[in-house]
Amino acid sequence: MLQYFRRIRRNLLDQGSVRKYLLYAVGEIGLVVIGILLALAIDNAREARQQNQKEQTYLEGLRNDFRTNRQKLLTLVDINQENYANTKAILTILSEPEIQVAKDSLSQLFYGAMAYDIRYNPNNSLLLEMVNSGSLKDLSNQELRIRLTNWLATLEDIAKQEEALARDRDKVLDLFRNTPLRVRVLFDHIPEYRQDIALPAVHQDVSMIDFFRSPELENNLLFFMLTTNATETAHYQPLLAEIEYILTLLEAS
């Protein structure tokens, strides 16, 4: 091809046609420029296609993660609500001048309130990888990038609230660790405990009802209930709304 163009230039020079030579030179330069622009356009299109494929891969992974995160949070909300309901039921019983409740009912309520710790553990490995590698900028939706960045900061606040809730729970449990009440008597009235542990029942002289009515236990149960309620209303429910909004942005991207 280059030899062909050289022959044309040589023929034009041999003919002494300067005007035709100049027109040819301009045309040749134009062809070179068009070739360069075409190559750049092809390269840009290929890069844009690769970038789009990369973004779609990230978006699909984030969709799956946040769907899982939503389900994990819904499960945790159910447990937290159960903890709250059982604790409130205990405090309601203790408010009565004369407690008319079977020991097994009180034991099961206490077990339902204290059996499960509350820790939200979302799927963040992909998001953290994107942040650490600088790939978050590959998402074209600016609002989505901002929401995902804020998501990580929000989880730090959630963790602090859960630590406060865990401390209140431990304060209640510590009272049972240090009481003259034999905790096995409490567990003897819990079907899950009897089935899993299968220890012989024991007897004690200390009244379980009297221990539950101690001001110290009642106070700690109240603080635990209040923190449980605050964890849901001020943290979990707003977090659930944020997950739903992030999923809306992911689905639209």
N, C-alpha and C positions, 0 to 999 in steps of 0.2 A: 504493500500500500504506500509506504514512504517513497519507494523507488518510482512509483507511478506519479506521485506529486512532484518529485524532483524532475522527471522528464517533462512534465507540463511547464514547470518554471523555466527549464532550460530552453524549451521551444519558444516560449514567449520572449525570453531575452534574445535568442537568436534572431527572432523576427523584428526585434527593436521596438516592440509595442509596449511602451512604458505604461500607457493607460490600462491596457488589458492586464499587464503584470500586476499593477497596483490593485485593480479590482480582484484579481485572483488571490493576491496576498491577504486582502481584507476578508475575502470569503474563506480562505484557509484558516485564518485566525478565528473567524466566527465558528467554523466547524470544531476547532479545538476547544473553544469556550463552551459550545453546546455539549461536546463530549464530556468536559469536566463537570458541567452542571448536571448532566444526566447521570454521571457516576455518583456525584454527591447525592442526588435525589434517590437513587437506588440504595445507596449506603444508609441514608437517613430513614428510608422506608423500612429497611431491614432492621435497623436499630430500634425504630419505633415499634415494630412488630415484636421484637424480642423484649422490649420494655413492657409492652402490653401483656405479653405472655407471663412475664415475671410478676407484674402487678396482679393478674388474675390468679396466679398460684398463691400469692400472699392473701388475697381477698378470700379465696376458698378456705384456706387454712384458718384464717381469723373467724370466718363464719362458723366453722365447725367448733372452734374453741369457745366462742361466745355463746353458742347454743348449749354447749356443755356447762359453761359457767352459769348460765341462767338456771339450768336444772339443778346444779349443785347448790345454788343459793336458795332456790325454792325448797329443796330438801332441808337445808339448814334453818330456814324460816319456820318450817313445820316443827322441827325439833325445839327451836327456841320458844315457839308459842306453847308447845306442850310443857316445857319447863316452867313457863310463866303461869299457865293454867293450874298446874299441880301445886306450885308454891302458893298461889293465891288461895287455892282450896285448903291447904294446910293452915294458912293464917286465918282464914274464915272460921275454920273449926276451932282454932285456939282462941278466937274472940268470944266464943260462947262461954257464959258463966259456968255451965256444967257441960263438959264434953261428953257427948253421947255418940261415940264412934268406935267401931271395932279396931283392935290393934292392927289387924291385917290391912284395913283400909288406909290407916295412917302410914303404915310402912310402905304400901304400894304407892301412895302419893309422894312420899319422900324419895323413893327409888325413881319414880317418874320425873321428879324435879332435878335430881342430881346425877343420874346415871350417865349422861352424855355431856362431854365438854363441847364447847362451841368454837370451831375454827373454820374460817372460810379459806379454801385452798383452790383458787381458780387455775385454769390452764393458761399459763403465761409464757411458756417456753418460746413459742414462735414470736410473740410480740417483743420479748426481751432480746431475742436474736436480731430482730429488725432494728431495734433501738441501738444495740451495741455495734451493729455493722453499718449504721447510717442508712439502712434501707427503708426507714419509715418515710423518707422523702420520695420514694418510688410510688407512693399512693397519691393519685391525682386529686383526690377529694381533700381539700385543706381542712374542712371542719372535722372530717374523720381523723386526720392526723392529730389535730388538737385534742379531740375527745380521747383518743388512745393514749396520748401523753398524760392527760389528766387522770385517766383510769389508774395508772400506776401510782400516782400520788394519792388518789382516793383510797386505794388498798392499804396504804400506810396508816391512814386514819382509822380504817376498819380494824386493822390489827391492834391498834392502841386501845380501841373500845373493847375488843375481845379480851385483851389482857386485863382490863379493869373488871370485866365480867368473870374471868377466871379467878381473879383474886377474891372477889366476893363469894364465889362458889367454894373456894378453898377455906375461907374463914368459917363457913358453915360446916364443912367436913372436918375441919380441925377440932371443932367442939365435940364431935363424936369420937375422934381419936383420943381425946384427953378426958373423956367423961367416965365416971364409974359405971355407966350403963354398958352392958355387954352388947356390942353392936350385932353380934350373931343373933340375939333375940329379935332385933329389928329385921334382919334378913330372913329369919325363919318364917316370916309372914309374906315373903315375896316368892311367888311361884317360879320365876326365872332363876332365882338364886338356888332354890331347893332342887330344881331340875339339873342345873349346871354343876353346882358344887357338891350337893348331896352329903352335907355334914349332919350329924345327929343334932336334934333340937336341944337347946339348953334352957336352964331356968335361972332366974335372978330375982333378987329382992328389991332392987331399985325400980321404981315405977317409970315405964317408958312415957306415959302420959305426963307425969310430973316433969320429966326432963324436957319434953317438947314445950311445956308451958313456961320454961325458964325465960326471963326477959332477954338474956344474952342471945339465946338461939332465935327467939322471935325477932329481935332487932336485926340480926344478920340475915335472916330469911327475908325480911322486908327490904333491906338494901339490895339483896340479890334479885328480888322481884322487880324493883325499880330499875336496876341496871339492865335486866333482861328486857324490860319494856322499852327502855331508851335505845337499846341495841337494835331493836327492830324498827321503831318509828323514826329514829334520827339517822340510822345508818343503813340497815338492810333494805328498807323500802325505797329510799332514794337511790341506793345502788342498783336495785332491781329495775327501777325506771331508767337509769343510765344504760344498763345492759340492753334494754328494749330499744332505746334510741340508737345505740351503736349498731345493733343488729339491723335497724331500719336503714342506716347509712350504708352498711355493708351490702345489704340486699339491693340497694339502689345503685351501687357502684359497678 
